[in-house]
């Protein structure tokens, strides 16, 4: 016998992912519309390739990784592929909220200005994501 959920259960699971994804994407879009990194660039003096890094998107990704890992270590720790809450929150909401693909698309623009700047940005994105995941997991453990 297959572990595939019945059609009405599958529809609820897919709906949870879709609604969570829409909510996460909407929140990310709102945050990006409020992007005020121009003050950051003028205060810090970022120029060249550093002025092309989507800093708000990078922060969104780090927050998403932190809170998703926090939830996976805490209230959503039990792995159940048919858990509607887990699918809504982790796969849907945080999947829609974060956008590492958009961050890496920006690397193309940075690459044309500075290959080393693009590589540094990519390395920092990966390492800071790992750190955010570690902090999220550790926060629940304490």
GIQUI-V89248 format. One record per residue. N is the residue number from 0. RES is the residue in three letters. PSI is psi in whole degrees, -180 to 180 (999 if undefined). OMEGA is omega as a letter, one per 40 degrees, with the letter a starting at -180 (999 if undefined). D_FIRST is the distance of its C-alpha to the first C-alpha in Angstrom with 2 decimals. Layout:
n=N res=RES psi=PSI omega=OMEGA d_first=D_FIRST
n=N res=RES psi=PSI omega=OMEGA d_first=D_FIRST
This chain:
n=0 res=UNK psi=140 omega=a d_first=0.00
n=1 res=UNK psi=152 omega=i d_first=3.79
n=2 res=UNK psi=6 omega=i d_first=6.74
n=3 res=UNK psi=129 omega=i d_first=8.84
n=4 res=UNK psi=156 omega=i d_first=11.12
n=5 res=UNK psi=158 omega=a d_first=12.15
n=6 res=UNK psi=-42 omega=a d_first=15.24
n=7 res=UNK psi=-32 omega=i d_first=17.82
n=8 res=UNK psi=-42 omega=i d_first=16.56
n=9 res=UNK psi=-40 omega=i d_first=16.46
n=10 res=UNK psi=-40 omega=i d_first=19.97
n=11 res=UNK psi=-40 omega=i d_first=21.19
n=12 res=UNK psi=-45 omega=i d_first=20.09
n=13 res=UNK psi=-39 omega=i d_first=21.75
n=14 res=UNK psi=-39 omega=i d_first=24.69
n=15 res=UNK psi=-43 omega=i d_first=25.16
n=16 res=UNK psi=-44 omega=a d_first=25.41
n=17 res=UNK psi=-46 omega=a d_first=27.75
n=18 res=UNK psi=-43 omega=i d_first=29.97
n=19 res=UNK psi=-42 omega=i d_first=30.18
n=20 res=UNK psi=-41 omega=i d_first=31.00
n=21 res=UNK psi=-41 omega=i d_first=33.64
n=22 res=UNK psi=-44 omega=i d_first=35.19
n=23 res=UNK psi=-41 omega=i d_first=35.36
n=24 res=UNK psi=-40 omega=i d_first=36.81
n=25 res=UNK psi=-45 omega=i d_first=39.33
n=26 res=UNK psi=-42 omega=i d_first=40.47
n=27 res=UNK psi=-43 omega=i d_first=40.88
n=28 res=UNK psi=-42 omega=i d_first=42.81
n=29 res=UNK psi=-42 omega=i d_first=45.06
n=30 res=UNK psi=-39 omega=i d_first=45.75
n=31 res=UNK psi=-32 omega=i d_first=46.63
n=32 res=UNK psi=-26 omega=i d_first=48.96
n=33 res=UNK psi=7 omega=a d_first=50.72
n=34 res=UNK psi=117 omega=i d_first=51.13
n=35 res=UNK psi=41 omega=a d_first=54.64
n=36 res=UNK psi=-10 omega=i d_first=54.65
n=37 res=UNK psi=-35 omega=i d_first=58.02
n=38 res=UNK psi=-38 omega=a d_first=59.63
n=39 res=UNK psi=-46 omega=a d_first=57.82
n=40 res=UNK psi=-41 omega=a d_first=59.03
n=41 res=UNK psi=-35 omega=a d_first=62.58
n=42 res=UNK psi=-49 omega=a d_first=62.67
n=43 res=UNK psi=-26 omega=a d_first=61.13
n=44 res=UNK psi=26 omega=i d_first=62.74
n=45 res=UNK psi=136 omega=i d_first=59.65
n=46 res=UNK psi=174 omega=a d_first=60.60
n=47 res=UNK psi=-135 omega=a d_first=59.48
n=48 res=UNK psi=-32 omega=a d_first=55.84
n=49 res=UNK psi=-27 omega=i d_first=55.29
n=50 res=UNK psi=-11 omega=i d_first=56.15
n=51 res=UNK psi=-10 omega=a d_first=53.25
n=52 res=UNK psi=128 omega=i d_first=50.52
n=53 res=UNK psi=84 omega=a d_first=48.50
n=54 res=UNK psi=-40 omega=a d_first=49.12
n=55 res=UNK psi=-42 omega=i d_first=47.53
n=56 res=UNK psi=-39 omega=i d_first=44.29
n=57 res=UNK psi=-42 omega=i d_first=44.38
n=58 res=UNK psi=-42 omega=i d_first=44.84
n=59 res=UNK psi=-46 omega=a d_first=41.99
n=60 res=UNK psi=-42 omega=i d_first=39.65
n=61 res=UNK psi=-42 omega=i d_first=40.87
n=62 res=UNK psi=-42 omega=i d_first=40.47
n=63 res=UNK psi=-45 omega=i d_first=36.92
n=64 res=UNK psi=-45 omega=a d_first=35.96
n=65 res=UNK psi=-53 omega=a d_first=37.77
n=66 res=UNK psi=-32 omega=i d_first=36.23
n=67 res=UNK psi=-45 omega=i d_first=32.66
n=68 res=UNK psi=-40 omega=i d_first=32.94
n=69 res=UNK psi=-46 omega=a d_first=34.66
n=70 res=UNK psi=-38 omega=a d_first=31.81
n=71 res=UNK psi=-25 omega=i d_first=29.16
n=72 res=UNK psi=-16 omega=a d_first=31.20
n=73 res=UNK psi=-107 omega=a d_first=31.83
n=74 res=UNK psi=-22 omega=a d_first=30.11
n=75 res=UNK psi=30 omega=a d_first=27.03
n=76 res=UNK psi=-33 omega=a d_first=26.65
n=77 res=UNK psi=119 omega=a d_first=23.19
n=78 res=UNK psi=115 omega=i d_first=20.72
n=79 res=UNK psi=109 omega=a d_first=17.95
n=80 res=UNK psi=-14 omega=i d_first=16.90
n=81 res=UNK psi=15 omega=i d_first=16.43
n=82 res=UNK psi=111 omega=a d_first=19.88
n=83 res=UNK psi=-36 omega=i d_first=21.93
n=84 res=UNK psi=-45 omega=i d_first=25.21
n=85 res=UNK psi=-43 omega=i d_first=24.50
n=86 res=UNK psi=-41 omega=i d_first=23.48
n=87 res=UNK psi=-49 omega=a d_first=26.60
n=88 res=UNK psi=-55 omega=a d_first=28.98
n=89 res=UNK psi=-59 omega=a d_first=28.06
n=90 res=UNK psi=-45 omega=a d_first=26.37
n=91 res=UNK psi=-72 omega=a d_first=28.24
n=92 res=UNK psi=-57 omega=a d_first=31.59
n=93 res=UNK psi=-27 omega=i d_first=32.46
n=94 res=UNK psi=-37 omega=i d_first=31.00
n=95 res=UNK psi=-33 omega=a d_first=33.36
n=96 res=UNK psi=-45 omega=a d_first=36.20
n=97 res=UNK psi=156 omega=i d_first=36.50
n=98 res=UNK psi=76 omega=i d_first=37.44
n=99 res=UNK psi=-30 omega=i d_first=38.03
n=100 res=UNK psi=-40 omega=i d_first=37.94
n=101 res=UNK psi=-37 omega=i d_first=40.99
n=102 res=UNK psi=-42 omega=a d_first=42.73
n=103 res=UNK psi=-24 omega=i d_first=42.29
n=104 res=UNK psi=-39 omega=i d_first=43.54
n=105 res=UNK psi=-26 omega=i d_first=46.69
n=106 res=UNK psi=-29 omega=i d_first=47.07
n=107 res=UNK psi=-44 omega=i d_first=48.01
n=108 res=UNK psi=-39 omega=i d_first=51.00
n=109 res=UNK psi=-38 omega=a d_first=51.90
n=110 res=UNK psi=-38 omega=a d_first=51.69
n=111 res=UNK psi=-22 omega=i d_first=54.45
n=112 res=UNK psi=-44 omega=a d_first=56.69
n=113 res=UNK psi=112 omega=i d_first=55.84
n=114 res=UNK psi=-41 omega=i d_first=53.32
n=115 res=UNK psi=-35 omega=i d_first=53.82
n=116 res=UNK psi=-40 omega=i d_first=53.32
n=117 res=UNK psi=-43 omega=i d_first=49.99
n=118 res=UNK psi=-40 omega=i d_first=48.85
n=119 res=UNK psi=-42 omega=i d_first=50.07
n=120 res=UNK psi=-45 omega=i d_first=48.25
n=121 res=UNK psi=-45 omega=i d_first=44.95
n=122 res=UNK psi=-44 omega=i d_first=45.44
n=123 res=UNK psi=-37 omega=i d_first=46.36
n=124 res=UNK psi=-44 omega=a d_first=43.33
n=125 res=UNK psi=-49 omega=a d_first=40.93
n=126 res=UNK psi=-40 omega=i d_first=42.83
n=127 res=UNK psi=-31 omega=i d_first=43.34
n=128 res=UNK psi=-42 omega=i d_first=39.62
n=129 res=UNK psi=-43 omega=i d_first=38.85
n=130 res=UNK psi=-43 omega=i d_first=41.57
n=131 res=UNK psi=-40 omega=i d_first=40.26
n=132 res=UNK psi=-43 omega=i d_first=36.77
n=133 res=UNK psi=-45 omega=i d_first=38.41
n=134 res=UNK psi=-40 omega=i d_first=40.62
n=135 res=UNK psi=-44 omega=i d_first=37.77
n=136 res=UNK psi=-40 omega=a d_first=35.82
n=137 res=UNK psi=-35 omega=a d_first=39.07
n=138 res=UNK psi=-39 omega=a d_first=40.15
n=139 res=UNK psi=-33 omega=a d_first=37.27
n=140 res=UNK psi=-24 omega=a d_first=37.83
n=141 res=UNK psi=999 omega=999 d_first=41.46
